[in-house]
Amino acid sequence: MKRYSTTKLKRDKSGIISYQTTRYPSIPIQDSDRFIVTRVGDRIDSLAYKFYGDSTLWWIIAKANGFNGKVAFDNATNLRIPGNVSEIIENFQKLNKSP
């Protein structure tokens, strides 16, 4: 899933096109979540690939853990890996759907 595929575009008065703000759904803790401890060299995109088979879903791990702009982790960082990915993606698409 491309991260900006559902993000709306806007055009200003001079005709310049830009992306509107992408909205992310809340990701409550569920029984299907995993909890891991990172190791040296772990990155958010590689963890997304490991658990979801898609590195572009890194934003799910970031949102679930309250990270903003963090790509690599220190050794022994506790992380939650949400397990309900299809539901999260569906909620993301609903939030960013064009009218």
Residue, then its C-alpha position, 0 to 999 in steps of 0.5 A: m500500500k502506498r502511503y500517500s495513495t489516499t491522501k488528498l491533493k490541494r491546489d492554491k490560488s497560483g495553481i501549485i499542487s500539494y498534499q493535504t495532511t494525512r490522517y492516521p487512525s488510532i491503533p488501540i492495543q489488541d490481543s493480536d499485538r506482539f511485543i518485541v525488544t529491538r536489537v542493534g541495527d533494527r529499523i522501523d521499515s525492516l521491522a514492518y517488512k519482517f512482520y507485515g511483508d511490506s516495508t511501506l507499512w512502517w507508519i503502523i508501528a510508528k503510530a502504535n508506539g508514538f514515534n515521530g520521525k524515528v527510523a532506527f532504534d537503540n538496543a533493547t527498545n520495547l515496541r508494540i507490533p500491531g497484529n490487526v493490519s488489515e483493519i488499520i489499513e481500512n481505517f486509514q483509507k476511510l479517514n483519507k478517502s476523497p469525498 
